[in-house]
Amino acid sequence: MRTIAETVGISKDRVGHLLHEILGMRKLSARWVPRLLTPDNKRNHFRAVAKLVELDYELLPHPPYSPDMAQYVNSEMGYKLVLRRLQFSIRMSQLLWLLPLLLLQLSWPTGAQLANPVLKFQMNLLQEQLATLCRTIINRTGDQSKVLPEMARMSFVLQLDACSNVSVPLNRADELFTTSGFSLNRKTVIFITGWGTTIDRSNSGPVAKAFACRNDTNFIILDAAHFIRTFYSWAVLNTDTIGRYVAKALIKLDSNYVTKNVHLIGHSLGAQIAGSAARYYKQLSGLQLSRVTGLDPANPCFYDGKELPGTRSGDAKYVDIIISNPGLAGTSDEAGDANFFVEGLQPIKKGCTGLDAIGCSHQRAVDYFTESVYPNNTQNFRGNYCAAYASLWTGRACSNVRTAIMGYAASRSGLFYVEVNQEEPFGKEANLDTFTPTNSACGACNPNL
């Protein structure tokens, strides 16, 4: 609690109240290892603890301790040292995502309040604190993930229709073009989900349904769950390698098709993977992908001037970014060719309340894009051009004459302030007579057909 209090700048009593009374968290302790266990017993206990920590994660095929610690693992001191590293990773990963929740509980400024110079300074300070905290995590846990990506354990999951799909391992990506259900006459979207997700437990379903409704696109989800469903700091360190493997998979395919027709879309950590994949594709082939779309790209550990640059202009011919939770879970950087700040620099979106306000706001970027994919909804979101970043605080100085479409049909570059509704239709420009809601039958699976 002392670490949280010092980072946030509030008293330990206040932190305790938020943790125990508001968030319902309790401190638990346990004795891990009796002293008389043999080295084999200790190793078995360690594997069991790692399994319990990750809950339904599958056990890693390699020992769950860092290779550089292997020489100590047979000793009591070495075992405890490895265990402390694991415990530190857990606590710091939890702290990283708990910090914004604590700040939210202290009441967040809204609307015109954000133009207050004092509040601007506080927001900038918060972002610096998050960056510092994340860098501390990386430095303390080491600059290499302990769950290293393997190309053969990642797949392109191609949606065949609204009810079925087929998986193609990245190391056999050359089979994609000959896979039944893939059409070279269609463009291809590769959707990459965020931290802690799997194919079945992610926000990819609504996006897949929207593209199924269009019925004009090869829709693929990247399955990299083994390497992003782990501690946040480890998943962050994996983004670059996962992106490189995606690029190597795309290299196996016809470059003329890939550069003209492949569109990478990612949410949160998935957006950072998408940018990495596009950069590596350019490096390996000398060619550029046509488009990368970042949906509220992950903020913690990125865009801090260090070795994790984040998705940005130049990764593809056109990089458009939708920002819905700036400065907290999502970036507040003007990083793309087109940067659509929904409700400007207000981090909490309309309709998002309570303890889930940050997660809800972070998810909204996906909700907005998904709405725009339906054929009748492509013009729903319009952004006003802002000549200066400072205009994003209120949006009043942004032009309603020079505008751009946000979402599926985006094509213009610049900095844009976007107004939205708090519920569907989210887009202010939606035509209620033709609007297609995301819960419509279009694109939905009907097993009886």
TORMAR-265960 format. One line per field, with one value per residue (C-alpha): residue number from 1; residue in three letters; chain; x, y, z. Coordinates in pm, whole numbers, plus 50000, padded with zeros to 5 digits. Layout:
BEGIN
seq = (NUM|...) $
type = (Ala|...) $
mol = (A|...) $
x = (X|...) $
y = (Y|...) $
z = (Z|...) $
end
This chain:
BEGIN
seq = (1|2|3|4|5|6|7|8|9|10|11|12|13|14|15|16|17|18|19|20|21|22|23|24|25|26|27|28|29|30|31|32|33|34|35|36|37|38|39|40|41|42|43|44|45|46|47|48|49|50|51|52|53|54|55|56|57|58|59|60|61|62|63|64|65|66|67|68|69|70|71|72|73|74|75|76|77|78|79|80|81|82|83|84|85|86|87|88|89|90|91|92|93|94|95|96|97|98|99|100|101|102|103|104|105|106|107|108|109|110|111|112|113|114|115|116|117|118|119|120|121|122|123|124|125|126|127|128|129|130|131|132|133|134|135|136|137|138|139|140|141|142|143|144|145|146|147|148|149|150|151|152|153|154|155|156|157|158|159|160|161|162|163|164|165|166|167|168|169|170|171|172|173|174|175|176|177|178|179|180|181|182|183|184|185|186|187|188|189|190|191|192|193|194|195|196|197|198|199|200|201|202|203|204|205|206|207|208|209|210|211|212|213|214|215|216|217|218|219|220|221|222|223|224|225|226|227|228|229|230|231|232|233|234|235|236|237|238|239|240|241|242|243|244|245|246|247|248|249|250|251|252|253|254|255|256|257|258|259|260|261|262|263|264|265|266|267|268|269|270|271|272|273|274|275|276|277|278|279|280|281|282|283|284|285|286|287|288|289|290|291|292|293|294|295|296|297|298|299|300|301|302|303|304|305|306|307|308|309|310|311|312|313|314|315|316|317|318|319|320|321|322|323|324|325|326|327|328|329|330|331|332|333|334|335|336|337|338|339|340|341|342|343|344|345|346|347|348|349|350|351|352|353|354|355|356|357|358|359|360|361|362|363|364|365|366|367|368|369|370|371|372|373|374|375|376|377|378|379|380|381|382|383|384|385|386|387|388|389|390|391|392|393|394|395|396|397|398|399|400|401|402|403|404|405|406|407|408|409|410|411|412|413|414|415|416|417|418|419|420|421|422|423|424|425|426|427|428|429|430|431|432|433|434|435|436|437|438|439|440|441|442|443|444|445|446|447|448|449) $
type = (Met|Arg|Thr|Ile|Ala|Glu|Thr|Val|Gly|Ile|Ser|Lys|Asp|Arg|Val|Gly|His|Leu|Leu|His|Glu|Ile|Leu|Gly|Met|Arg|Lys|Leu|Ser|Ala|Arg|Trp|Val|Pro|Arg|Leu|Leu|Thr|Pro|Asp|Asn|Lys|Arg|Asn|His|Phe|Arg|Ala|Val|Ala|Lys|Leu|Val|Glu|Leu|Asp|Tyr|Glu|Leu|Leu|Pro|His|Pro|Pro|Tyr|Ser|Pro|Asp|Met|Ala|Gln|Tyr|Val|Asn|Ser|Glu|Met|Gly|Tyr|Lys|Leu|Val|Leu|Arg|Arg|Leu|Gln|Phe|Ser|Ile|Arg|Met|Ser|Gln|Leu|Leu|Trp|Leu|Leu|Pro|Leu|Leu|Leu|Leu|Gln|Leu|Ser|Trp|Pro|Thr|Gly|Ala|Gln|Leu|Ala|Asn|Pro|Val|Leu|Lys|Phe|Gln|Met|Asn|Leu|Leu|Gln|Glu|Gln|Leu|Ala|Thr|Leu|Cys|Arg|Thr|Ile|Ile|Asn|Arg|Thr|Gly|Asp|Gln|Ser|Lys|Val|Leu|Pro|Glu|Met|Ala|Arg|Met|Ser|Phe|Val|Leu|Gln|Leu|Asp|Ala|Cys|Ser|Asn|Val|Ser|Val|Pro|Leu|Asn|Arg|Ala|Asp|Glu|Leu|Phe|Thr|Thr|Ser|Gly|Phe|Ser|Leu|Asn|Arg|Lys|Thr|Val|Ile|Phe|Ile|Thr|Gly|Trp|Gly|Thr|Thr|Ile|Asp|Arg|Ser|Asn|Ser|Gly|Pro|Val|Ala|Lys|Ala|Phe|Ala|Cys|Arg|Asn|Asp|Thr|Asn|Phe|Ile|Ile|Leu|Asp|Ala|Ala|His|Phe|Ile|Arg|Thr|Phe|Tyr|Ser|Trp|Ala|Val|Leu|Asn|Thr|Asp|Thr|Ile|Gly|Arg|Tyr|Val|Ala|Lys|Ala|Leu|Ile|Lys|Leu|Asp|Ser|Asn|Tyr|Val|Thr|Lys|Asn|Val|His|Leu|Ile|Gly|His|Ser|Leu|Gly|Ala|Gln|Ile|Ala|Gly|Ser|Ala|Ala|Arg|Tyr|Tyr|Lys|Gln|Leu|Ser|Gly|Leu|Gln|Leu|Ser|Arg|Val|Thr|Gly|Leu|Asp|Pro|Ala|Asn|Pro|Cys|Phe|Tyr|Asp|Gly|Lys|Glu|Leu|Pro|Gly|Thr|Arg|Ser|Gly|Asp|Ala|Lys|Tyr|Val|Asp|Ile|Ile|Ile|Ser|Asn|Pro|Gly|Leu|Ala|Gly|Thr|Ser|Asp|Glu|Ala|Gly|Asp|Ala|Asn|Phe|Phe|Val|Glu|Gly|Leu|Gln|Pro|Ile|Lys|Lys|Gly|Cys|Thr|Gly|Leu|Asp|Ala|Ile|Gly|Cys|Ser|His|Gln|Arg|Ala|Val|Asp|Tyr|Phe|Thr|Glu|Ser|Val|Tyr|Pro|Asn|Asn|Thr|Gln|Asn|Phe|Arg|Gly|Asn|Tyr|Cys|Ala|Ala|Tyr|Ala|Ser|Leu|Trp|Thr|Gly|Arg|Ala|Cys|Ser|Asn|Val|Arg|Thr|Ala|Ile|Met|Gly|Tyr|Ala|Ala|Ser|Arg|Ser|Gly|Leu|Phe|Tyr|Val|Glu|Val|Asn|Gln|Glu|Glu|Pro|Phe|Gly|Lys|Glu|Ala|Asn|Leu|Asp|Thr|Phe|Thr|Pro|Thr|Asn|Ser|Ala|Cys|Gly|Ala|Cys|Asn|Pro|Asn|Leu) $
mol = (A|A|A|A|A|A|A|A|A|A|A|A|A|A|A|A|A|A|A|A|A|A|A|A|A|A|A|A|A|A|A|A|A|A|A|A|A|A|A|A|A|A|A|A|A|A|A|A|A|A|A|A|A|A|A|A|A|A|A|A|A|A|A|A|A|A|A|A|A|A|A|A|A|A|A|A|A|A|A|A|A|A|A|A|A|A|A|A|A|A|A|A|A|A|A|A|A|A|A|A|A|A|A|A|A|A|A|A|A|A|A|A|A|A|A|A|A|A|A|A|A|A|A|A|A|A|A|A|A|A|A|A|A|A|A|A|A|A|A|A|A|A|A|A|A|A|A|A|A|A|A|A|A|A|A|A|A|A|A|A|A|A|A|A|A|A|A|A|A|A|A|A|A|A|A|A|A|A|A|A|A|A|A|A|A|A|A|A|A|A|A|A|A|A|A|A|A|A|A|A|A|A|A|A|A|A|A|A|A|A|A|A|A|A|A|A|A|A|A|A|A|A|A|A|A|A|A|A|A|A|A|A|A|A|A|A|A|A|A|A|A|A|A|A|A|A|A|A|A|A|A|A|A|A|A|A|A|A|A|A|A|A|A|A|A|A|A|A|A|A|A|A|A|A|A|A|A|A|A|A|A|A|A|A|A|A|A|A|A|A|A|A|A|A|A|A|A|A|A|A|A|A|A|A|A|A|A|A|A|A|A|A|A|A|A|A|A|A|A|A|A|A|A|A|A|A|A|A|A|A|A|A|A|A|A|A|A|A|A|A|A|A|A|A|A|A|A|A|A|A|A|A|A|A|A|A|A|A|A|A|A|A|A|A|A|A|A|A|A|A|A|A|A|A|A|A|A|A|A|A|A|A|A|A|A|A|A|A|A|A|A|A|A|A|A|A|A|A|A|A|A|A|A|A|A|A|A|A|A|A|A|A|A|A|A|A|A|A|A|A|A|A|A|A|A|A|A|A|A|A|A|A|A|A|A|A|A|A|A|A|A|A|A|A|A|A|A|A|A) $
x = (50000|50293|50405|50058|50023|50361|50292|49942|50020|49750|49758|49794|49463|49293|49456|49342|48986|48982|49134|48929|48599|48559|48738|48671|49033|49184|49541|49615|49938|50060|50371|50504|50779|50883|51260|51305|51170|51412|51514|51275|50991|51063|51058|50725|50581|50707|50535|50212|50231|50293|49993|49769|49889|49796|49470|49355|49680|49852|50187|50490|50697|51017|51092|50894|51209|51446|51740|51985|51853|51888|52224|52056|51731|51856|51932|51689|51814|51786|51434|51315|51480|51298|50972|51018|51067|50742|50557|50699|50580|50230|50209|50351|50130|49828|49946|49990|49623|49502|49657|49413|49122|49244|49274|48927|48785|48926|48678|48776|48733|48493|48408|48538|48716|48988|49092|49203|49586|49617|49423|49628|49943|49794|49701|50051|50196|49973|50092|50454|50390|50235|50534|50777|50588|50587|50956|51020|50833|51036|51366|51285|51158|51430|51426|51316|50981|50987|50719|50897|50684|50711|50596|50459|50228|50056|49792|49584|49222|49022|48648|48485|48131|47932|47951|48286|48656|48982|49326|49650|49975|50201|50490|50265|50114|50187|49886|49649|49584|49486|49267|48904|48708|48989|48934|49206|48930|48864|49062|49191|49160|49380|49240|49472|49324|49468|49639|49498|49269|49210|49012|48707|48752|48805|48624|48686|48334|48142|48410|48393|48013|48032|48268|48051|47764|47970|48047|48330|48638|48860|48844|49132|49205|49561|49574|49872|49703|49997|50212|49975|49770|50038|50176|50140|50512|50592|50318|50455|50801|50648|50478|50788|50862|50499|50491|50808|50655|50338|50558|50749|50417|50305|50639|50542|50245|50232|50369|50151|49837|49965|50072|49749|49490|49600|49471|49601|49366|49458|49311|49521|49830|49709|49746|50112|50158|49998|50240|50536|50422|50395|50739|50901|50723|50870|51214|51208|51052|51128|50754|50476|50137|49850|49688|49721|49437|49509|49209|49312|49673|49804|49960|50156|50520|50482|50543|50792|51096|51242|51277|50901|50797|50436|50228|50289|50294|50524|50443|50212|50107|49813|49799|49472|49425|49104|49175|48906|49090|49381|49655|49528|49485|49518|49778|49733|50000|49935|50114|49932|49867|49507|49442|49079|49042|48689|48565|48915|49139|48850|48960|48619|48361|47992|47798|48099|48059|48169|48469|48456|48470|48831|48785|48460|48625|48922|48680|48482|48739|48648|48276|48302|48503|48270|47965|48134|48203|47835|47756|47487|47704|48031|47961|47840|48147|48285|48579|48653|49006|49221|49516|49681|49693|49583|49250|49163|49094|48754|48727|48586|48871|48847|48692|48351|48418|48737|48625|48711|48528|48643|48639|48614|48595|48871|49110|49219|49517|49532|49426|49052|48807|48509|48177|47979|47660|47670|47494|47419|47418|47742|47802|47649|47598|47401|47086|46826|46621|46906|47125|47232|47272|47543|47279|47108|47076|47317|47638|47513|47560|47245|47327|46987|47076) $
y = (50000|50230|50198|50286|50580|50725|50681|50828|51094|51007|50875|50506|50525|50645|50366|50114|50243|50221|49873|49718|49906|50015|49741|49463|49339|49157|49079|48708|48538|48182|47979|47859|47599|47403|47407|47029|46976|46816|47004|46783|46859|47230|47216|47034|47287|47572|47430|47389|47748|47879|47682|47819|48174|48154|47975|47826|47895|47586|47493|47602|47328|47479|47525|47820|47987|48214|48026|48262|48138|47768|47740|47844|47654|47356|47577|47723|48075|48027|47887|48179|48427|48280|48281|48646|48740|48570|48735|49077|49037|48952|49243|49502|49390|49423|49761|49893|49842|49925|50272|50423|50274|50442|50775|50734|50687|51026|51178|51255|51598|51617|51849|52204|52128|51959|52297|52405|52445|52277|51972|51958|51945|51672|51461|51498|51405|51098|50982|51030|50829|50544|50543|50543|50266|50050|50109|50002|49678|49607|49683|49477|49174|49186|49308|48972|48800|48469|48339|48364|48357|48059|48096|47742|47810|48107|48087|48279|48185|48237|48291|48068|48188|48325|47991|47829|47895|47719|47766|47801|47805|48102|47876|47726|48056|47970|47734|48026|48107|47747|47711|47649|47965|48210|48422|48612|48829|48980|49206|49058|49194|49053|49145|49131|49128|49281|49170|48868|48757|48436|48363|48270|48531|48860|49138|48979|48829|49154|49263|48927|48953|49301|49182|48872|49113|49287|48950|49100|49039|48752|48803|48657|48669|48629|48361|48452|48374|48174|48488|48774|48600|48635|48908|49247|49326|48996|49047|49397|49256|48999|49249|49308|48937|48848|49127|48992|48644|48786|48970|48649|48474|48746|48723|48366|48505|48684|49035|49200|49073|49144|49505|49596|49398|49320|49552|49499|49605|49577|49675|49785|49560|49411|49754|49757|49411|49531|49822|49594|49349|49626|49765|49423|49350|49671|49580|49223|49291|49655|49700|49859|49731|49951|50015|49964|50064|50106|50090|50268|50141|50034|50320|50170|50100|50250|50594|50686|50734|50398|50078|50023|50292|50188|50194|50514|50693|50520|50167|50138|50364|50476|50447|50555|50553|50578|50697|50645|50626|50871|50869|50568|50229|50394|50630|51005|51047|51192|50894|50800|50962|51008|51049|51043|51155|51061|51339|51480|51421|51318|50966|50842|50804|50885|50587|50442|50460|50297|50071|49951|50305|50272|49925|50037|50350|50145|49905|50186|50228|49874|49948|50259|50083|49780|50002|50167|49833|49758|49869|50117|50269|50363|50738|50742|50904|51240|51417|51790|51887|52036|52254|52211|51933|52179|52216|51861|51973|52113|52071|52422|52542|52241|52300|52156|52245|52045|51701|51333|51002|50782|50404|50156|50422|50646|50784|51137|51234|51481|51539|51514|51569|51330|51370|51052|50933|50740|50436|50289|50440|50585|50785|51132|51110|50784|50769|50610|50493|50279|50218|49856|49779|49538|49298|49270|48938|49052|48849|48648|48272|48074|47703|47608|47745) $
z = (50000|50063|49699|49572|49812|49711|49340|49345|49605|49859|50215|50303|50487|50169|49968|50228|50212|49831|49825|50103|50108|49745|49548|49801|49801|50100|50195|50212|50321|50314|50387|50055|50114|50428|50476|50469|50115|49873|49554|49354|49597|49563|49185|49189|49432|49218|48910|49105|49232|48881|48757|49031|48968|48603|48682|48355|48170|48042|48195|47998|47834|47977|48351|48493|48624|48438|48276|48446|48783|48702|48882|49209|49190|49393|49690|49943|49869|49495|49519|49729|49491|49190|49383|49485|49118|49028|49318|49222|48862|48984|49227|48988|48698|48925|49051|48697|48621|48973|48971|48718|48914|49230|49054|48909|49258|49356|49102|48743|48578|48288|48001|48019|48350|48146|48005|48353|48349|48690|48572|48253|48465|48685|48382|48237|48576|48592|48249|48354|48671|48472|48234|48527|48703|48391|48330|48691|48625|48311|48484|48793|48604|48338|47979|47842|47882|48065|47825|47490|47170|46938|46578|46561|46858|46695|46422|46173|46246|45926|45962|45699|45768|46059|46243|46164|46122|46043|46198|45999|46204|46129|46036|45765|45651|45288|45312|45375|45009|44935|45245|45158|45234|45156|44846|44661|44516|44858|45084|45410|45762|46040|46381|46683|47033|47349|47668|47851|47569|47378|47063|47269|47540|47356|47173|46833|46808|46736|46488|46309|46295|46140|45866|45812|45751|45482|45322|45118|45334|45446|45824|46027|46399|46523|46792|47011|47341|47480|47477|47560|47828|48090|48318|48151|48161|47988|47729|47657|47595|47359|47125|46915|46868|46793|46535|46376|46346|46189|45937|45861|45801|45560|45378|45282|45083|44750|44814|44552|44725|45078|45016|44838|45033|45390|45663|46019|46300|46666|47001|47298|47309|46980|46818|46924|46774|46450|46427|46500|46231|45972|46060|46034|45706|45566|45702|45567|45226|45152|45091|45295|45399|45290|45629|46003|46237|46607|46839|47159|47144|47485|47679|47974|47871|47521|47369|47643|47420|47520|47316|47277|47028|46973|46654|46461|46127|45879|45993|45688|45403|45616|45995|46157|46533|46735|47090|47354|47689|47647|47908|48101|47931|47589|47447|47437|47169|46825|46672|46351|46015|46128|46501|46607|46968|47073|47303|47295|47594|47820|47925|48043|47769|47787|47920|48105|48482|48806|48859|48499|48357|48239|48085|47924|47780|47654|47482|47320|47041|46928|46966|46748|46478|46482|46431|46133|45958|45884|45526|45633|45908|45737|45755|46118|46271|46163|46323|46325|46225|46502|46405|46747|47006|47276|47095|47202|47559|47462|47083|47046|46825|46591|46248|46162|45798|45752|45867|45822|45851|46141|46135|45851|45577|45716|45457|45555|45769|46054|46412|46477|46762|46745|46927|47000|47166|47493|47339|46998|46754|46887|46570|46566|46189|46201|45990|46218|45918|45781|46089|46149|46523|46630|46767|46429|46248|45976|46007|46305|46325|46255|46296|46147|45805) $
end
